[in-house]
Amino acid sequence: MLNVALTNMPRIDNLKPLVAKWNLTGDGEPASQNKAKEIVMIEKLRKLLGLADDAGEDKVLEAATLAVNTAKEAGGKGEVVACREVLEALGAKENADREEVIRIVASLKTPGDVAVQLSHQVAELTRKIAEMNQQDLIALSLKEGKTSPEELDKWGRDLALKNPDQFKLIVLSRPAGSVIPVEGLRVLKDSDPGKMDDAQKSINAMMGIDEDTFKKYNQ
């Protein structure tokens, strides 16, 4: 404390505690006001640069020099590219320049047309899988005589495509040969897969089975 005064009734409500405002010199005498201002400025620089409270003037000067050089390298105008937390989140170096930060951010962006193309590809793949499942159900129901081409044309094909579980419940749960008798039909030998004679061609024509589908499911 530099000065002390006494009064009978002091106004000390909510008064901050008395503290040492300035440090003392080595000989125990109060430092000059200029020195005190310098000390206060160094304390502010410590906080600004994130240094420890006991960091000396050399450490403060070193940190300040590094900050200035980093700012110059970032853009030549002392501009701040991004705060430390943002650089860490992006995985960039502490002294990353503007171009590097822009490149990292751009790499994280997904173009809208890519997302649209991916959505179309997924939809197309889903459609193809549904059609393959539809063909399997139709081929099985025809092979076991549980439906007819006329029934398939009316509603069977559409049901097998849009609701295969319902098709299984309605069509495949029927007894074999309940719609078209299959007893006595000649089955091609395993040694002659995919072969179609005139009788088989006639059967395929009546059932609406093309040549490619017949060969695919008669291997």
Buried (B, 14 or more C-beta within 10 A) or exposed (E): EEEEEEEEEEEEEEEEEEEEEBEEEEEEEBBEEEEBEEBEEBBEBBEEBEBEEEBEEEBBEBBBEEBEEBBEEBEEEEEEBBEEEEBEEBEBEEBBBEEBBEEBEEEEEEEEEEEEEEEEEEEEEEEEEBEEBBBEBBBBBBBBBBBBBEBBEEEBBEBBBEEBEEBBEBBBEBEBEEBBEBEEEEEEEEEEEEEBEEEBEEBBEEBBBEEEBBEEBBE
